[in-house]
Amino acid sequence: MSYIYPANHTTGRAMFVWNKDSVDSTQEQADLVAFCQTNKINCVLLSIYNWIGRYVWSTANVDGLKALVSALKTAGIAVYAVAGNDDWTVLQNWVRRTVLEPLRQYQAQCESKEQFDGFVFDVEWFISDNDPQKHVPLMCDLMKDTKGILNMPVGLWAPWWQITEDRSTGLVSYDGFLEPEGVHWMHVSDMVFVGAYSNIAESVSGQQGQISMLENWLSYVSTSGRRIPIWCTSETKQLSEGWQSYYGMTKSYMETQHALIASAFLNEGSEGSTCFYGQCVHHYDTYKVMGG
């Protein structure tokens, strides 16, 4: 098995792969592996929706999925399954039946080289019903249950603003703790991919940078005893708020910003220095077409 050394002396570099059509053929899968090797990506978060069935267990695409996961892992790339929707906190039986159970069945019939290494939720309940008092406890329960069902590490993507500097706003009670949403995620998950959506590392007048978006997460996790990996997630697809994405910019510019972020958090003794895991790019399809 190969090993990929991420840039900037970080432990990891990750990337979301959302569209099955982009990695369906043997050649497309080889292209993905080559892209990861070139860009020093050692973790892929693969959307499983159209691979193993959303409503009932389906074997139609299992062979292709096994080939893809195996090719990535043979190249030294960890593979996490990813899935989610904004209503999953209130549809937990549905999630267990139509998402987690198919994934459990897939894992059971695979060799270790074909198995996923973890599961990541992308459940953005705040888009349709921004009521943390209702949804945060439910999401925490779902994550705990998922660990038992799948017997693998479980994490989630979360927006940067779900924990503030003084941890005095957005408080939710769960499991004996009255804390912001982000703190609860760090208590129940094995990793957090923080959506630090900005196209600059360092804040300037009128625009917050990715470093300050991560600081509250790393400050808490470094002193909480949990010490889980925290990833900085960058967006590359086009957004209505252009400053939130590296879309239209070059890879070299984004790499320069990523190097500044790593430098800010990897200094010995800095808060979160051992918990900052590295960069995660949110969209393979738009990342791969960025100019040099």
C-alpha positions, -999 to +999 in steps of 0.1 A: +000+000+000+012+035-009+013+065+014+005+101+005+021+129+024-002+159+026+010+195+019+021+219+046+031+191+071-005+185+080-018+150+089-044+149+063-059+165+032-095+155+023-119+160-005-156+154-010-168+134-041-205+140-045-214+129-080-213+092-089-212+101-126-178+117-121-162+084-109-183+057-124-160+042-151-127+025-146-109+054-163-127+080-141-118+061-110-081+060-121-083+097-128-096+103-093-068+083-078-042+102-099-058+136-089-055+126-052-019+116-056-010+148-075-028+171-050-016+151-019-051+141-009-051+111+015-088+111+025-119+110+002-154+115+015-176+097-010-213+103-013-230+069-012-265+079-023-264+065-058-241+036-051-259+013-027-295+024-028-314+050-009-346+032-001-338-005-003-306-025-004-294-027-040-265-047-054-266-030-088-236-008-082-218-028-055-190-041-078-182-006-090-182+008-055-159-020-043-135-013-072-135+024-064-129+021-026-103-006-032-084+016-057-083+045-034-073+026-003-046+007-023-032+041-031-030+051+005-063+071+006-088+066+034-124+065+023-153+078+044-189+074+033-209+106+034-247+113+033-273+136+047-303+158+042-318+187+061-346+165+076-326+136+089-328+146+126-366+140+125-365+110+102-342+088+122-360+055+116-359+062+079-322+070+081-315+037+099-336+017+074-326+033+041-291+046+046-273+030+075-287-006+070-276-007+033-242+006+043-239-020+070-248-047+045-222-034+021-195-035+048-205-070+058-199-085+024-166-067+016-130-075+021-112-050+043-096-032+013-132-025+000-147-013+032-153+023+042-131+037+070-158+059+086-191+077+081-197+115+079-230+132+082-239+163+062-272+172+079-280+208+074-312+210+093-308+248+099-316+254+062-352+246+066-358+248+103-332+267+123-343+255+157-312+241+175-331+233+207-351+208+187-325+194+162-292+193+181-302+167+207-318+146+179-286+149+158-264+139+188-287+108+194-284+099+157-246+101+157-244+079+188-267+053+173-248+053+141-216+044+158-233+013+172-249+003+139-219+007+117-191+000+142-168+027+126-158+063+133-185+088+128-182+125+121-200+154+106-197+185+085-207+217+104-207+254+096-180+275+114-205+297+132-219+269+154-195+278+182-186+314+193-155+327+210-171+330+245-195+301+240-224+322+254-248+322+224-267+294+208-268+273+239-285+239+238-289+214+267-278+178+259-265+150+281-260+173+311-242+200+292-255+235+283-232+245+253-233+258+217-241+234+189-204+230+179-194+219+214-220+191+214-207+179+180-172+177+194-185+156+223-203+130+203-183+128+170-150+113+161-141+141+137-155+175+125-152+190+091-157+227+097-172+246+068-149+276+070-162+291+038-140+321+028-115+326+001-089+342+023-069+327+052-064+359+072-093+383+080-094+417+064-117+446+068-151+435+057-143+398+053-136+371+078-108+346+070-107+309+075-082+311+104-106+330+126-134+307+116-115+277+129-100+293+161-130+287+184-133+250+174-096+244+180-095+264+212-122+243+227-111+209+214-075+214+226-086+218+262-118+196+264-101+162+267-118+150+235-089+160+211-106+149+180-094+158+144-107+191+132-106+197+094-108+231+077-132+227+048-128+250+018-155+255-009-146+254-047-181+255-063-198+287-073-218+303-045-241+333-045-218+350-020-186+349-040-163+355-011-173+322+005-156+301-023-124+297-042-144+293-073-128+311-102-094+313-085-063+292-092-051+262-073-018+280-065-037+309-049-058+284-028-026+265-018-011+298-006-040+304+017-040+268+029-003+271+038-011+302+059-038+283+077-015+254+085+012+278+097-013+294+120-022+262+138+008+239+135+032+260+156+042+240+187+023+252+217-005+269+197-040+261+207-053+232+188-019+224+172-024+187+176-060+187+167-058+206+134-058+178+109-056+197+076-076+209+047-107+195+031-120+206-003-157+204-006-162+196-043-140+173-065-158+184-098-149+220-094-116+215-077-102+194-106-110+221-132-093+250-113-065+266-132-029+262-120 
